[in-house]
Structures are given as structure tokens and as C-alpha cells.
């Protein structure tokens, strides 16, 4: 039977269009699994370089990424949400890290001087360099 041909209908029923099911493509899922594993690796390595809160947060994100990737490999729908949430957390951590580093490090320049001026006006010593 031609896949576009309608199957025979019993008497009295209206025929419905028959469209064959296409097999599901695994391209997007495979890509997200590979990216999830790579991000897990990078977040795990980044956690080694950080201390205190940032390292713990990066380890938690790495754990969420590996959990989401395993759920995707096992074809669970929750894997999409866990992986997407962990990817958003990576972006937030990177933005927070950039904000902290650009405002506090001695190389930050004008922001550093501006903060020191405010501390001096209040009678506090400038931040140590």
C-alpha cells in the first residue's frame, strides 16, 4: 500500500487524511547531550579554580548538568528542563563573576577609584590593593 494512500474505511465513516509518522530525529537531543557533557566538564574544572561560594555553586551547576544530560540520554522529559535550568545558571554565574571581578579587582580602574573616594568621604580607609 502506498503510504499516502488512504486505508480502507468501513461503510458509513468519513475518511480522514492519512499521514504516515516520521521517525523522530535525534539531532537536537544528541547535540544537547554533548553540550551538557562539555559544560559539565568545564564547570567541574572551573570549580577547582574557585574557593568558597563560587566553587560550590559551580559544582552544583555541574551536578545539575550531568543529571540533566543523563536524563536526556534516558529519554526523560525532565532532562530538558534540568539541562536548560543549569545552562541558565551557568550564564548567571558567568555574569556575576564578571561583575564581581570588574568591580573589585585592582585592575578595574575607575570603578575602584570611585569606591575608594566614597570610603574616604565616610572616614574609612581605601580598599587594600
C-alpha positions in Angstrom: 0.0 0.0 0.0 1.3 3.5 -0.9 2.0 5.4 2.4 -0.1 8.4 1.1 -3.0 6.2 0.1 -5.9 6.2 2.5 -6.6 2.9 4.3 -9.9 1.3 3.5 -12.8 2.7 5.6 -15.8 0.8 6.9 -19.2 1.7 5.4 -20.7 5.0 6.7 -17.5 6.5 8.1 -15.9 9.6 6.7 -12.3 9.1 5.6 -9.7 11.2 7.4 -6.4 12.2 5.8 -3.7 9.6 6.5 -0.2 10.9 7.1 2.5 8.5 7.9 4.5 9.1 11.1 8.1 10.3 10.5 10.7 8.8 12.8 11.9 11.2 15.5 15.1 13.0 14.8 17.8 12.7 17.4 20.0 15.5 16.2 18.8 18.1 18.7 18.9 15.7 21.6 22.4 14.4 20.7 23.7 18.0 20.4 22.2 18.9 23.8 23.7 15.8 25.4 27.2 16.5 24.0 26.9 20.2 25.1 25.7 19.1 28.5 28.7 16.8 29.0 31.1 19.5 27.8 29.6 22.2 30.1 29.7 19.7 33.0 33.4 19.2 32.3 34.1 22.9 32.1 32.1 23.8 35.2 33.8 21.0 37.2 37.2 22.4 36.1 36.1 25.9 36.9 35.1 24.9 40.4 38.6 23.7 41.1 39.9 27.3 40.5 37.4 28.9 42.8 37.1 28.9 46.6 34.1 29.3 48.9 30.7 30.1 47.4 31.6 30.3 43.7 33.2 26.9 43.7 30.3 25.3 45.5 27.8 27.0 43.1 29.8 25.8 40.1 29.9 22.2 41.5 26.1 22.3 42.0 25.7 23.5 38.4 28.0 20.8 37.1 25.9 18.2 39.1 22.7 19.6 37.6 24.2 19.5 34.1 25.3 15.9 34.4 21.9 14.9 35.9 20.0 16.6 33.0 22.3 15.0 30.5 21.8 11.6 32.0 18.0 12.2 31.9 18.3 13.2 28.3 20.2 10.0 27.5 17.5 8.0 29.2 14.9 9.9 27.1 13.2 11.6 30.1 11.3 14.8 29.6 12.6 16.3 32.8 16.1 16.2 31.3 15.2 19.2 29.0 14.2 21.4 31.9 17.1 20.4 34.2 19.6 21.0 31.4 18.1 24.3 30.4 17.9 25.5 34.0 21.5 24.5 34.6 22.6 26.3 31.4 20.8 29.5 32.6 22.6 29.1 35.9 25.9 28.9 34.0 25.1 32.2 32.3 24.1 33.9 35.6 27.3 32.6 37.3 29.4 34.0 34.5 27.7 37.4 34.6 28.0 37.5 38.4 31.7 36.5 38.2 32.4 39.2 35.6 30.6 41.8 37.7 32.5 41.0 40.8 35.8 40.8 39.1 35.3 44.0 37.1 34.3 46.0 40.2 36.6 44.7 42.9 39.9 43.8 41.3 42.7 46.4 41.3 42.7 46.3 37.5 39.1 47.7 37.4 40.4 51.3 37.3 37.7 54.0 37.5 35.2 51.9 39.5 37.9 51.1 42.1 38.8 54.8 42.5 35.1 55.8 42.7 34.5 53.2 45.5 37.7 54.4 47.3 36.5 58.0 47.2 33.2 57.1 48.8 35.0 55.2 51.6 37.3 58.2 52.2 34.4 60.6 52.5 32.8 58.3 55.1 36.1 58.2 57.1 37.1 54.7 56.1 40.5 53.7 54.7 40.6 52.8 51.0 40.3 49.2 49.9 43.7 47.4 50.1 45.3 46.8 46.8 
